[in-house]
Amino acid sequence: MSEIAEGAGPALATHTKDASTPGPTLASAATGAALPAGNDGETIARLLKQVTDFVQRQPFASMAACMVGGLLCGRMHSRR
């Protein structure tokens, strides 16, 4: 039993990351570098481009998310 516990420690350590350590995470790598918000609509245009790119790369995931959102809205607004 102690062999399993000793072997699991290093294996788990390689797959986890402490939130306090600096550096890029999977979430920051997915969206790119954070840019400051602009007052001239630049932020909205950038977000729209990110959404458009995601929908073009992942059409089925986008449709599934819209369907789940529609079902949730329908459930919330039903008169039961």
mmCIF file of the N, C-alpha and C atoms, coordinates in Angstrom:
data_MODEL
# 
_entry.id   MODEL 
# 
loop_
_atom_site.group_PDB 
_atom_site.id 
_atom_site.type_symbol 
_atom_site.label_atom_id 
_atom_site.label_alt_id 
_atom_site.label_comp_id 
_atom_site.label_asym_id 
_atom_site.label_entity_id 
_atom_site.label_seq_id 
_atom_site.pdbx_PDB_ins_code 
_atom_site.Cartn_x 
_atom_site.Cartn_y 
_atom_site.Cartn_z 
_atom_site.occupancy 
_atom_site.B_iso_or_equiv 
_atom_site.pdbx_formal_charge 
_atom_site.auth_seq_id 
_atom_site.auth_comp_id 
_atom_site.auth_asym_id 
_atom_site.auth_atom_id 
_atom_site.pdbx_PDB_model_num 
ATOM 1   N N  . MET A 1 1  ? 0.820   -1.201 0.000   1.00 0.00 ? 1  MET A N  1 
ATOM 2   C CA . MET A 1 1  ? 0.000   0.000  0.000   1.00 0.00 ? 1  MET A CA 1 
ATOM 3   C C  . MET A 1 1  ? 0.864   1.265  0.000   1.00 0.00 ? 1  MET A C  1 
ATOM 4   N N  . SER A 1 2  ? 1.976   1.226  0.700   1.00 0.00 ? 2  SER A N  1 
ATOM 5   C CA . SER A 1 2  ? 2.829   2.414  0.734   1.00 0.00 ? 2  SER A CA 1 
ATOM 6   C C  . SER A 1 2  ? 3.489   2.664  -0.616  1.00 0.00 ? 2  SER A C  1 
ATOM 7   N N  . GLU A 1 3  ? 3.680   1.587  -1.430  1.00 0.00 ? 3  GLU A N  1 
ATOM 8   C CA . GLU A 1 3  ? 4.261   1.766  -2.754  1.00 0.00 ? 3  GLU A CA 1 
ATOM 9   C C  . GLU A 1 3  ? 3.330   2.582  -3.647  1.00 0.00 ? 3  GLU A C  1 
ATOM 10  N N  . ILE A 1 4  ? 2.035   2.362  -3.525  1.00 0.00 ? 4  ILE A N  1 
ATOM 11  C CA . ILE A 1 4  ? 1.067   3.108  -4.326  1.00 0.00 ? 4  ILE A CA 1 
ATOM 12  C C  . ILE A 1 4  ? 1.071   4.574  -3.917  1.00 0.00 ? 4  ILE A C  1 
ATOM 13  N N  . ALA A 1 5  ? 1.074   4.831  -2.619  1.00 0.00 ? 5  ALA A N  1 
ATOM 14  C CA . ALA A 1 5  ? 1.050   6.215  -2.128  1.00 0.00 ? 5  ALA A CA 1 
ATOM 15  C C  . ALA A 1 5  ? 2.325   6.950  -2.525  1.00 0.00 ? 5  ALA A C  1 
ATOM 16  N N  . GLU A 1 6  ? 3.479   6.264  -2.454  1.00 0.00 ? 6  GLU A N  1 
ATOM 17  C CA . GLU A 1 6  ? 4.727   6.921  -2.817  1.00 0.00 ? 6  GLU A CA 1 
ATOM 18  C C  . GLU A 1 6  ? 4.783   7.203  -4.316  1.00 0.00 ? 6  GLU A C  1 
ATOM 19  N N  . GLY A 1 7  ? 4.281   6.268  -5.121  1.00 0.00 ? 7  GLY A N  1 
ATOM 20  C CA . GLY A 1 7  ? 4.314   6.432  -6.561  1.00 0.00 ? 7  GLY A CA 1 
ATOM 21  C C  . GLY A 1 7  ? 3.309   7.460  -7.066  1.00 0.00 ? 7  GLY A C  1 
ATOM 22  N N  . ALA A 1 8  ? 2.207   7.653  -6.322  1.00 0.00 ? 8  ALA A N  1 
ATOM 23  C CA . ALA A 1 8  ? 1.169   8.574  -6.772  1.00 0.00 ? 8  ALA A CA 1 
ATOM 24  C C  . ALA A 1 8  ? 1.587   10.023 -6.585  1.00 0.00 ? 8  ALA A C  1 
ATOM 25  N N  . GLY A 1 9  ? 2.409   10.315 -5.603  1.00 0.00 ? 9  GLY A N  1 
ATOM 26  C CA . GLY A 1 9  ? 2.802   11.693 -5.318  1.00 0.00 ? 9  GLY A CA 1 
ATOM 27  C C  . GLY A 1 9  ? 3.478   12.376 -6.493  1.00 0.00 ? 9  GLY A C  1 
ATOM 28  N N  . PRO A 1 10 ? 4.572   11.822 -7.009  1.00 0.00 ? 10 PRO A N  1 
ATOM 29  C CA . PRO A 1 10 ? 5.236   12.461 -8.155  1.00 0.00 ? 10 PRO A CA 1 
ATOM 30  C C  . PRO A 1 10 ? 4.372   12.491 -9.406  1.00 0.00 ? 10 PRO A C  1 
ATOM 31  N N  . ALA A 1 11 ? 3.559   11.436 -9.600  1.00 0.00 ? 11 ALA A N  1 
ATOM 32  C CA . ALA A 1 11 ? 2.700   11.417 -10.776 1.00 0.00 ? 11 ALA A CA 1 
ATOM 33  C C  . ALA A 1 11 ? 1.659   12.519 -10.709 1.00 0.00 ? 11 ALA A C  1 
ATOM 34  N N  . LEU A 1 12 ? 1.082   12.717 -9.538  1.00 0.00 ? 12 LEU A N  1 
ATOM 35  C CA . LEU A 1 12 ? 0.091   13.788 -9.385  1.00 0.00 ? 12 LEU A CA 1 
ATOM 36  C C  . LEU A 1 12 ? 0.750   15.153 -9.483  1.00 0.00 ? 12 LEU A C  1 
ATOM 37  N N  . ALA A 1 13 ? 1.957   15.268 -8.971  1.00 0.00 ? 13 ALA A N  1 
ATOM 38  C CA . ALA A 1 13 ? 2.645   16.555 -8.997  1.00 0.00 ? 13 ALA A CA 1 
ATOM 39  C C  . ALA A 1 13 ? 2.939   17.006 -10.418 1.00 0.00 ? 13 ALA A C  1 
ATOM 40  N N  . THR A 1 14 ? 3.162   16.051 -11.318 1.00 0.00 ? 14 THR A N  1 
ATOM 41  C CA . THR A 1 14 ? 3.458   16.441 -12.696 1.00 0.00 ? 14 THR A CA 1 
ATOM 42  C C  . THR A 1 14 ? 2.207   16.883 -13.441 1.00 0.00 ? 14 THR A C  1 
ATOM 43  N N  . HIS A 1 15 ? 1.033   16.475 -12.975 1.00 0.00 ? 15 HIS A N  1 
ATOM 44  C CA . HIS A 1 15 ? -0.215  16.816 -13.666 1.00 0.00 ? 15 HIS A CA 1 
ATOM 45  C C  . HIS A 1 15 ? -0.962  17.976 -13.027 1.00 0.00 ? 15 HIS A C  1 
ATOM 46  N N  . THR A 1 16 ? -0.503  18.479 -11.928 1.00 0.00 ? 16 THR A N  1 
ATOM 47  C CA . THR A 1 16 ? -1.176  19.598 -11.268 1.00 0.00 ? 16 THR A CA 1 
ATOM 48  C C  . THR A 1 16 ? -0.260  20.802 -11.264 1.00 0.00 ? 16 THR A C  1 
ATOM 49  N N  . LYS A 1 17 ? -0.854  21.960 -11.138 1.00 0.00 ? 17 LYS A N  1 
ATOM 50  C CA . LYS A 1 17 ? -0.072  23.186 -11.100 1.00 0.00 ? 17 LYS A CA 1 
ATOM 51  C C  . LYS A 1 17 ? -0.620  24.060 -9.986  1.00 0.00 ? 17 LYS A C  1 
ATOM 52  N N  . ASP A 1 18 ? 0.256   24.535 -9.159  1.00 0.00 ? 18 ASP A N  1 
ATOM 53  C CA . ASP A 1 18 ? -0.132  25.410 -8.068  1.00 0.00 ? 18 ASP A CA 1 
ATOM 54  C C  . ASP A 1 18 ? -0.584  26.749 -8.645  1.00 0.00 ? 18 ASP A C  1 
ATOM 55  N N  . ALA A 1 19 ? -1.709  27.242 -8.183  1.00 0.00 ? 19 ALA A N  1 
ATOM 56  C CA . ALA A 1 19 ? -2.248  28.491 -8.718  1.00 0.00 ? 19 ALA A CA 1 
ATOM 57  C C  . ALA A 1 19 ? -1.371  29.691 -8.382  1.00 0.00 ? 19 ALA A C  1 
ATOM 58  N N  . SER A 1 20 ? -0.525  29.566 -7.383  1.00 0.00 ? 20 SER A N  1 
ATOM 59  C CA . SER A 1 20 ? 0.305   30.699 -6.988  1.00 0.00 ? 20 SER A CA 1 
ATOM 60  C C  . SER A 1 20 ? 1.582   30.806 -7.815  1.00 0.00 ? 20 SER A C  1 
ATOM 61  N N  . THR A 1 21 ? 1.877   29.812 -8.646  1.00 0.00 ? 21 THR A N  1 
ATOM 62  C CA . THR A 1 21 ? 3.086   29.891 -9.448  1.00 0.00 ? 21 THR A CA 1 
ATOM 63  C C  . THR A 1 21 ? 2.852   30.783 -10.657 1.00 0.00 ? 21 THR A C  1 
ATOM 64  N N  . PRO A 1 22 ? 3.802   31.648 -10.971 1.00 0.00 ? 22 PRO A N  1 
ATOM 65  C CA . PRO A 1 22 ? 3.627   32.528 -12.124 1.00 0.00 ? 22 PRO A CA 1 
ATOM 66  C C  . PRO A 1 22 ? 3.794   31.768 -13.427 1.00 0.00 ? 22 PRO A C  1 
ATOM 67  N N  . GLY A 1 23 ? 3.289   32.351 -14.472 1.00 0.00 ? 23 GLY A N  1 
ATOM 68  C CA . GLY A 1 23 ? 3.445   31.756 -15.785 1.00 0.00 ? 23 GLY A CA 1 
ATOM 69  C C  . GLY A 1 23 ? 2.109   31.540 -16.459 1.00 0.00 ? 23 GLY A C  1 
ATOM 70  N N  . PRO A 1 24 ? 2.140   31.176 -17.725 1.00 0.00 ? 24 PRO A N  1 
ATOM 71  C CA . PRO A 1 24 ? 0.896   30.987 -18.470 1.00 0.00 ? 24 PRO A CA 1 
ATOM 72  C C  . PRO A 1 24 ? 0.157   29.734 -18.012 1.00 0.00 ? 24 PRO A C  1 
ATOM 73  N N  . THR A 1 25 ? -1.141  29.813 -18.048 1.00 0.00 ? 25 THR A N  1 
ATOM 74  C CA . THR A 1 25 ? -1.990  28.680 -17.734 1.00 0.00 ? 25 THR A CA 1 
ATOM 75  C C  . THR A 1 25 ? -2.703  28.258 -19.008 1.00 0.00 ? 25 THR A C  1 
ATOM 76  N N  . LEU A 1 26 ? -3.438  27.157 -18.942 1.00 0.00 ? 26 LEU A N  1 
ATOM 77  C CA . LEU A 1 26 ? -4.189  26.721 -20.116 1.00 0.00 ? 26 LEU A CA 1 
ATOM 78  C C  . LEU A 1 26 ? -5.220  27.761 -20.526 1.00 0.00 ? 26 LEU A C  1 
ATOM 79  N N  . ALA A 1 27 ? -5.851  28.401 -19.551 1.00 0.00 ? 27 ALA A N  1 
ATOM 80  C CA . ALA A 1 27 ? -6.869  29.398 -19.864 1.00 0.00 ? 27 ALA A CA 1 
ATOM 81  C C  . ALA A 1 27 ? -6.262  30.624 -20.531 1.00 0.00 ? 27 ALA A C  1 
ATOM 82  N N  . SER A 1 28 ? -5.126  31.095 -20.039 1.00 0.00 ? 28 SER A N  1 
ATOM 83  C CA . SER A 1 28 ? -4.516  32.270 -20.651 1.00 0.00 ? 28 SER A CA 1 
ATOM 84  C C  . SER A 1 28 ? -3.951  31.947 -22.029 1.00 0.00 ? 28 SER A C  1 
ATOM 85  N N  . ALA A 1 29 ? -3.520  30.718 -22.231 1.00 0.00 ? 29 ALA A N  1 
ATOM 86  C CA . ALA A 1 29 ? -2.996  30.337 -23.537 1.00 0.00 ? 29 ALA A CA 1 
ATOM 87  C C  . ALA A 1 29 ? -4.117  30.208 -24.565 1.00 0.00 ? 29 ALA A C  1 
ATOM 88  N N  . ALA A 1 30 ? -5.317  29.876 -24.116 1.00 0.00 ? 30 ALA A N  1 
ATOM 89  C CA . ALA A 1 30 ? -6.430  29.679 -25.050 1.00 0.00 ? 30 ALA A CA 1 
ATOM 90  C C  . ALA A 1 30 ? -6.914  30.996 -25.643 1.00 0.00 ? 30 ALA A C  1 
ATOM 91  N N  . THR A 1 31 ? -6.901  32.062 -24.880 1.00 0.00 ? 31 THR A N  1 
ATOM 92  C CA . THR A 1 31 ? -7.437  33.327 -25.360 1.00 0.00 ? 31 THR A CA 1 
ATOM 93  C C  . THR A 1 31 ? -6.363  34.316 -25.768 1.00 0.00 ? 31 THR A C  1 
ATOM 94  N N  . GLY A 1 32 ? -5.124  34.028 -25.496 1.00 0.00 ? 32 GLY A N  1 
ATOM 95  C CA . GLY A 1 32 ? -4.062  34.959 -25.832 1.00 0.00 ? 32 GLY A CA 1 
ATOM 96  C C  . GLY A 1 32 ? -3.823  35.934 -24.690 1.00 0.00 ? 32 GLY A C  1 
ATOM 97  N N  . ALA A 1 33 ? -2.987  36.898 -24.923 1.00 0.00 ? 33 ALA A N  1 
ATOM 98  C CA . ALA A 1 33 ? -2.645  37.863 -23.898 1.00 0.00 ? 33 ALA A CA 1 
ATOM 99  C C  . ALA A 1 33 ? -3.813  38.799 -23.623 1.00 0.00 ? 33 ALA A C  1 
ATOM 100 N N  . ALA A 1 34 ? -3.983  39.152 -22.367 1.00 0.00 ? 34 ALA A N  1 
ATOM 101 C CA . ALA A 1 34 ? -5.046  40.074 -21.992 1.00 0.00 ? 34 ALA A CA 1 
ATOM 102 C C  . ALA A 1 34 ? -4.666  41.489 -22.422 1.00 0.00 ? 34 ALA A C  1 
ATOM 103 N N  . LEU A 1 35 ? -5.589  42.158 -23.081 1.00 0.00 ? 35 LEU A N  1 
ATOM 104 C CA . LEU A 1 35 ? -5.364  43.523 -23.524 1.00 0.00 ? 35 LEU A CA 1 
ATOM 105 C C  . LEU A 1 35 ? -6.236  44.467 -22.712 1.00 0.00 ? 35 LEU A C  1 
ATOM 106 N N  . PRO A 1 36 ? -5.774  45.684 -22.485 1.00 0.00 ? 36 PRO A N  1 
ATOM 107 C CA . PRO A 1 36 ? -6.610  46.626 -21.740 1.00 0.00 ? 36 PRO A CA 1 
ATOM 108 C C  . PRO A 1 36 ? -7.867  46.992 -22.529 1.00 0.00 ? 36 PRO A C  1 
ATOM 109 N N  . ALA A 1 37 ? -8.938  47.238 -21.808 1.00 0.00 ? 37 ALA A N  1 
ATOM 110 C CA . ALA A 1 37 ? -10.202 47.592 -22.444 1.00 0.00 ? 37 ALA A CA 1 
ATOM 111 C C  . ALA A 1 37 ? -10.114 49.005 -23.013 1.00 0.00 ? 37 ALA A C  1 
ATOM 112 N N  . GLY A 1 38 ? -10.585 49.175 -24.222 1.00 0.00 ? 38 GLY A N  1 
ATOM 113 C CA . GLY A 1 38 ? -10.587 50.485 -24.861 1.00 0.00 ? 38 GLY A CA 1 
ATOM 114 C C  . GLY A 1 38 ? -11.989 51.065 -24.858 1.00 0.00 ? 38 GLY A C  1 
ATOM 115 N N  . ASN A 1 39 ? -12.105 52.346 -24.988 1.00 0.00 ? 39 ASN A N  1 
ATOM 116 C CA . ASN A 1 39 ? -13.400 53.017 -24.984 1.00 0.00 ? 39 ASN A CA 1 
ATOM 117 C C  . ASN A 1 39 ? -13.936 53.238 -26.386 1.00 0.00 ? 39 ASN A C  1 
ATOM 118 N N  . ASP A 1 40 ? -13.203 52.835 -27.400 1.00 0.00 ? 40 ASP A N  1 
ATOM 119 C CA . ASP A 1 40 ? -13.607 53.131 -28.771 1.00 0.00 ? 40 ASP A CA 1 
ATOM 120 C C  . ASP A 1 40 ? -14.195 51.931 -29.511 1.00 0.00 ? 40 ASP A C  1 
ATOM 121 N N  . GLY A 1 41 ? -14.649 50.924 -28.804 1.00 0.00 ? 41 GLY A N  1 
ATOM 122 C CA . GLY A 1 41 ? -15.255 49.765 -29.437 1.00 0.00 ? 41 GLY A CA 1 
ATOM 123 C C  . GLY A 1 41 ? -14.243 48.714 -29.866 1.00 0.00 ? 41 GLY A C  1 
ATOM 124 N N  . GLU A 1 42 ? -12.997 48.966 -29.601 1.00 0.00 ? 42 GLU A N  1 
ATOM 125 C CA . GLU A 1 42 ? -11.948 48.023 -29.971 1.00 0.00 ? 42 GLU A CA 1 
ATOM 126 C C  . GLU A 1 42 ? -12.113 46.698 -29.230 1.00 0.00 ? 42 GLU A C  1 
ATOM 127 N N  . THR A 1 43 ? -12.501 46.768 -27.972 1.00 0.00 ? 43 THR A N  1 
ATOM 128 C CA . THR A 1 43 ? -12.684 45.566 -27.162 1.00 0.00 ? 43 THR A CA 1 
ATOM 129 C C  . THR A 1 43 ? -13.832 44.722 -27.698 1.00 0.00 ? 43 THR A C  1 
ATOM 130 N N  . ILE A 1 44 ? -14.914 45.353 -28.058 1.00 0.00 ? 44 ILE A N  1 
ATOM 131 C CA . ILE A 1 44 ? -16.074 44.627 -28.576 1.00 0.00 ? 44 ILE A CA 1 
ATOM 132 C C  . ILE A 1 44 ? -15.716 43.958 -29.902 1.00 0.00 ? 44 ILE A C  1 
ATOM 133 N N  . ALA A 1 45 ? -14.989 44.647 -30.745 1.00 0.00 ? 45 ALA A N  1 
ATOM 134 C CA . ALA A 1 45 ? -14.584 44.075 -32.029 1.00 0.00 ? 45 ALA A CA 1 
ATOM 135 C C  . ALA A 1 45 ? -13.653 42.886 -31.817 1.00 0.00 ? 45 ALA A C  1 
ATOM 136 N N  . ARG A 1 46 ? -12.753 42.984 -30.852 1.00 0.00 ? 46 ARG A N  1 
ATOM 137 C CA . ARG A 1 46 ? -11.829 41.890 -30.565 1.00 0.00 ? 46 ARG A CA 1 
ATOM 138 C C  . ARG A 1 46 ? -12.588 40.675 -30.028 1.00 0.00 ? 46 ARG A C  1 
ATOM 139 N N  . LEU A 1 47 ? -13.545 40.903 -29.125 1.00 0.00 ? 47 LEU A N  1 
ATOM 140 C CA . LEU A 1 47 ? -14.341 39.804 -28.588 1.00 0.00 ? 47 LEU A CA 1 
ATOM 141 C C  . LEU A 1 47 ? -15.198 39.148 -29.666 1.00 0.00 ? 47 LEU A C  1 
ATOM 142 N N  . LEU A 1 48 ? -15.759 39.948 -30.537 1.00 0.00 ? 48 LEU A N  1 
ATOM 143 C CA . LEU A 1 48 ? -16.554 39.412 -31.640 1.00 0.00 ? 48 LEU A CA 1 
ATOM 144 C C  . LEU A 1 48 ? -15.693 38.546 -32.561 1.00 0.00 ? 48 LEU A C  1 
ATOM 145 N N  . LYS A 1 49 ? -14.471 38.967 -32.814 1.00 0.00 ? 49 LYS A N  1 
ATOM 146 C CA . LYS A 1 49 ? -13.556 38.172 -33.642 1.00 0.00 ? 49 LYS A CA 1 
ATOM 147 C C  . LYS A 1 49 ? -13.204 36.867 -32.953 1.00 0.00 ? 49 LYS A C  1 
ATOM 148 N N  . GLN A 1 50 ? -12.990 36.888 -31.636 1.00 0.00 ? 50 GLN A N  1 
ATOM 149 C CA . GLN A 1 50 ? -12.688 35.658 -30.907 1.00 0.00 ? 50 GLN A CA 1 
ATOM 150 C C  . GLN A 1 50 ? -13.855 34.683 -30.976 1.00 0.00 ? 50 GLN A C  1 
ATOM 151 N N  . VAL A 1 51 ? -15.073 35.190 -30.816 1.00 0.00 ? 51 VAL A N  1 
ATOM 152 C CA . VAL A 1 51 ? -16.251 34.326 -30.889 1.00 0.00 ? 51 VAL A CA 1 
ATOM 153 C C  . VAL A 1 51 ? -16.405 33.758 -32.296 1.00 0.00 ? 51 VAL A C  1 
ATOM 154 N N  . THR A 1 52 ? -16.219 34.589 -33.294 1.00 0.00 ? 52 THR A N  1 
ATOM 155 C CA . THR A 1 52 ? -16.328 34.136 -34.682 1.00 0.00 ? 52 THR A CA 1 
ATOM 156 C C  . THR A 1 52 ? -15.288 33.060 -34.986 1.00 0.00 ? 52 THR A C  1 
ATOM 157 N N  . ASP A 1 53 ? -14.066 33.269 -34.536 1.00 0.00 ? 53 ASP A N  1 
ATOM 158 C CA . ASP A 1 53 ? -13.016 32.274 -34.757 1.00 0.00 ? 53 ASP A CA 1 
ATOM 159 C C  . ASP A 1 53 ? -13.355 30.955 -34.064 1.00 0.00 ? 53 ASP A C  1 
ATOM 160 N N  . PHE A 1 54 ? -13.880 31.033 -32.836 1.00 0.00 ? 54 PHE A N  1 
ATOM 161 C CA . PHE A 1 54 ? -14.238 29.811 -32.115 1.00 0.00 ? 54 PHE A CA 1 
ATOM 162 C C  . PHE A 1 54 ? -15.351 29.058 -32.827 1.00 0.00 ? 54 PHE A C  1 
ATOM 163 N N  . VAL A 1 55 ? -16.371 29.774 -33.294 1.00 0.00 ? 55 VAL A N  1 
ATOM 164 C CA . VAL A 1 55 ? -17.488 29.128 -33.979 1.00 0.00 ? 55 VAL A CA 1 
ATOM 165 C C  . VAL A 1 55 ? -17.013 28.470 -35.271 1.00 0.00 ? 55 VAL A C  1 
ATOM 166 N N  . GLN A 1 56 ? -16.087 29.108 -35.965 1.00 0.00 ? 56 GLN A N  1 
ATOM 167 C CA . GLN A 1 56 ? -15.571 28.518 -37.200 1.00 0.00 ? 56 GLN A CA 1 
ATOM 168 C C  . GLN A 1 56 ? -14.718 27.278 -36.932 1.00 0.00 ? 56 GLN A C  1 
ATOM 169 N N  . ARG A 1 57 ? -13.980 27.282 -35.806 1.00 0.00 ? 57 ARG A N  1 
ATOM 170 C CA . ARG A 1 57 ? -13.141 26.130 -35.483 1.00 0.00 ? 57 ARG A CA 1 
ATOM 171 C C  . ARG A 1 57 ? -13.931 25.006 -34.833 1.00 0.00 ? 57 ARG A C  1 
ATOM 172 N N  . GLN A 1 58 ? -14.954 25.324 -34.053 1.00 0.00 ? 58 GLN A N  1 
ATOM 173 C CA . GLN A 1 58 ? -15.719 24.335 -33.289 1.00 0.00 ? 58 GLN A CA 1 
ATOM 174 C C  . GLN A 1 58 ? -17.220 24.505 -33.543 1.00 0.00 ? 58 GLN A C  1 
ATOM 175 N N  . PRO A 1 59 ? -17.709 24.192 -34.739 1.00 0.00 ? 59 PRO A N  1 
ATOM 176 C CA . PRO A 1 59 ? -19.127 24.440 -35.022 1.00 0.00 ? 59 PRO A CA 1 
ATOM 177 C C  . PRO A 1 59 ? -20.076 23.575 -34.197 1.00 0.00 ? 59 PRO A C  1 
ATOM 178 N N  . PHE A 1 60 ? -19.724 22.311 -33.958 1.00 0.00 ? 60 PHE A N  1 
ATOM 179 C CA . PHE A 1 60 ? -20.625 21.441 -33.213 1.00 0.00 ? 60 PHE A CA 1 
ATOM 180 C C  . PHE A 1 60 ? -20.681 21.819 -31.733 1.00 0.00 ? 60 PHE A C  1 
ATOM 181 N N  . ALA A 1 61 ? -19.567 22.202 -31.169 1.00 0.00 ? 61 ALA A N  1 
ATOM 182 C CA . ALA A 1 61 ? -19.555 22.652 -29.783 1.00 0.00 ? 61 ALA A CA 1 
ATOM 183 C C  . ALA A 1 61 ? -20.358 23.947 -29.633 1.00 0.00 ? 61 ALA A C  1 
ATOM 184 N N  . SER A 1 62 ? -20.271 24.813 -30.625 1.00 0.00 ? 62 SER A N  1 
ATOM 185 C CA . SER A 1 62 ? -21.027 26.061 -30.590 1.00 0.00 ? 62 SER A CA 1 
ATOM 186 C C  . SER A 1 62 ? -22.524 25.802 -30.671 1.00 0.00 ? 62 SER A C  1 
ATOM 187 N N  . MET A 1 63 ? -22.923 24.887 -31.554 1.00 0.00 ? 63 MET A N  1 
ATOM 188 C CA . MET A 1 63 ? -24.347 24.548 -31.663 1.00 0.00 ? 63 MET A CA 1 
ATOM 189 C C  . MET A 1 63 ? -24.848 23.905 -30.382 1.00 0.00 ? 63 MET A C  1 
ATOM 190 N N  . ALA A 1 64 ? -24.034 23.033 -29.791 1.00 0.00 ? 64 ALA A N  1 
ATOM 191 C CA . ALA A 1 64 ? -24.434 22.376 -28.550 1.00 0.00 ? 64 ALA A CA 1 
ATOM 192 C C  . ALA A 1 64 ? -24.601 23.402 -27.428 1.00 0.00 ? 64 ALA A C  1 
ATOM 193 N N  . ALA A 1 65 ? -23.699 24.360 -27.358 1.00 0.00 ? 65 ALA A N  1 
ATOM 194 C CA . ALA A 1 65 ? -23.798 25.393 -26.320 1.00 0.00 ? 65 ALA A CA 1 
ATOM 195 C C  . ALA A 1 65 ? -25.053 26.241 -26.511 1.00 0.00 ? 65 ALA A C  1 
ATOM 196 N N  . CYS A 1 66 ? -25.374 26.566 -27.744 1.00 0.00 ? 66 CYS A N  1 
ATOM 197 C CA . CYS A 1 66 ? -26.598 27.338 -28.013 1.00 0.00 ? 66 CYS A CA 1 
ATOM 198 C C  . CYS A 1 66 ? -27.847 26.538 -27.667 1.00 0.00 ? 66 CYS A C  1 
ATOM 199 N N  . MET A 1 67 ? -27.829 25.252 -27.976 1.00 0.00 ? 67 MET A N  1 
ATOM 200 C CA . MET A 1 67 ? -28.988 24.417 -27.651 1.00 0.00 ? 67 MET A CA 1 
ATOM 201 C C  . MET A 1 67 ? -29.174 24.300 -26.140 1.00 0.00 ? 67 MET A C  1 
ATOM 202 N N  . VAL A 1 68 ? -28.088 24.100 -25.409 1.00 0.00 ? 68 VAL A N  1 
ATOM 203 C CA . VAL A 1 68 ? -28.173 24.005 -23.951 1.00 0.00 ? 68 VAL A CA 1 
ATOM 204 C C  . VAL A 1 68 ? -28.657 25.343 -23.374 1.00 0.00 ? 68 VAL A C  1 
ATOM 205 N N  . GLY A 1 69 ? -28.142 26.438 -23.901 1.00 0.00 ? 69 GLY A N  1 
ATOM 206 C CA . GLY A 1 69 ? -28.594 27.751 -23.435 1.00 0.00 ? 69 GLY A CA 1 
ATOM 207 C C  . GLY A 1 69 ? -30.069 27.973 -23.713 1.00 0.00 ? 69 GLY A C  1 
ATOM 208 N N  . GLY A 1 70 ? -30.543 27.554 -24.881 1.00 0.00 ? 70 GLY A N  1 
ATOM 209 C CA . GLY A 1 70 ? -31.957 27.681 -25.212 1.00 0.00 ? 70 GLY A CA 1 
ATOM 210 C C  . GLY A 1 70 ? -32.835 26.831 -24.310 1.00 0.00 ? 70 GLY A C  1 
ATOM 211 N N  . LEU A 1 71 ? -32.380 25.616 -24.035 1.00 0.00 ? 71 LEU A N  1 
ATOM 212 C CA . LEU A 1 71 ? -33.144 24.749 -23.124 1.00 0.00 ? 71 LEU A CA 1 
ATOM 213 C C  . LEU A 1 71 ? -33.209 25.340 -21.718 1.00 0.00 ? 71 LEU A C  1 
ATOM 214 N N  . LEU A 1 72 ? -32.098 25.883 -21.253 1.00 0.00 ? 72 LEU A N  1 
ATOM 215 C CA . LEU A 1 72 ? -32.094 26.496 -19.920 1.00 0.00 ? 72 LEU A CA 1 
ATOM 216 C C  . LEU A 1 72 ? -33.010 27.721 -19.857 1.00 0.00 ? 72 LEU A C  1 
ATOM 217 N N  . CYS A 1 73 ? -32.977 28.538 -20.894 1.00 0.00 ? 73 CYS A N  1 
ATOM 218 C CA . CYS A 1 73 ? -33.870 29.707 -20.933 1.00 0.00 ? 73 CYS A CA 1 
ATOM 219 C C  . CYS A 1 73 ? -35.326 29.263 -20.982 1.00 0.00 ? 73 CYS A C  1 
ATOM 220 N N  . GLY A 1 74 ? -35.616 28.238 -21.762 1.00 0.00 ? 74 GLY A N  1 
ATOM 221 C CA . GLY A 1 74 ? -36.980 27.716 -21.827 1.00 0.00 ? 74 GLY A CA 1 
ATOM 222 C C  . GLY A 1 74 ? -37.450 27.181 -20.492 1.00 0.00 ? 74 GLY A C  1 
ATOM 223 N N  . ARG A 1 75 ? -36.566 26.498 -19.788 1.00 0.00 ? 75 ARG A N  1 
ATOM 224 C CA . ARG A 1 75 ? -36.918 25.980 -18.460 1.00 0.00 ? 75 ARG A CA 1 
ATOM 225 C C  . ARG A 1 75 ? -37.180 27.112 -17.468 1.00 0.00 ? 75 ARG A C  1 
ATOM 226 N N  . MET A 1 76 ? -36.358 28.138 -17.543 1.00 0.00 ? 76 MET A N  1 
ATOM 227 C CA . MET A 1 76 ? -36.508 29.246 -16.594 1.00 0.00 ? 76 MET A CA 1 
ATOM 228 C C  . MET A 1 76 ? -37.783 30.043 -16.853 1.00 0.00 ? 76 MET A C  1 
ATOM 229 N N  . HIS A 1 77 ? -38.212 30.114 -18.084 1.00 0.00 ? 77 HIS A N  1 
ATOM 230 C CA . HIS A 1 77 ? -39.383 30.922 -18.425 1.00 0.00 ? 77 HIS A CA 1 
ATOM 231 C C  . HIS A 1 77 ? -40.670 30.115 -18.549 1.00 0.00 ? 77 HIS A C  1 
ATOM 232 N N  . SER A 1 78 ? -40.605 28.817 -18.263 1.00 0.00 ? 78 SER A N  1 
ATOM 233 C CA . SER A 1 78 ? -41.824 28.014 -18.341 1.00 0.00 ? 78 SER A CA 1 
ATOM 234 C C  . SER A 1 78 ? -42.717 28.331 -17.155 1.00 0.00 ? 78 SER A C  1 
ATOM 235 N N  . ARG A 1 79 ? -44.000 28.045 -17.296 1.00 0.00 ? 79 ARG A N  1 
ATOM 236 C CA . ARG A 1 79 ? -44.972 28.401 -16.252 1.00 0.00 ? 79 ARG A CA 1 
ATOM 237 C C  . ARG A 1 79 ? -45.351 27.189 -15.402 1.00 0.00 ? 79 ARG A C  1 
ATOM 238 N N  . ARG A 1 80 ? -44.438 26.436 -15.009 1.00 0.00 ? 80 ARG A N  1 
ATOM 239 C CA . ARG A 1 80 ? -44.744 25.285 -14.147 1.00 0.00 ? 80 ARG A CA 1 
ATOM 240 C C  . ARG A 1 80 ? -44.807 25.670 -12.715 1.00 0.00 ? 80 ARG A C  1 
# 
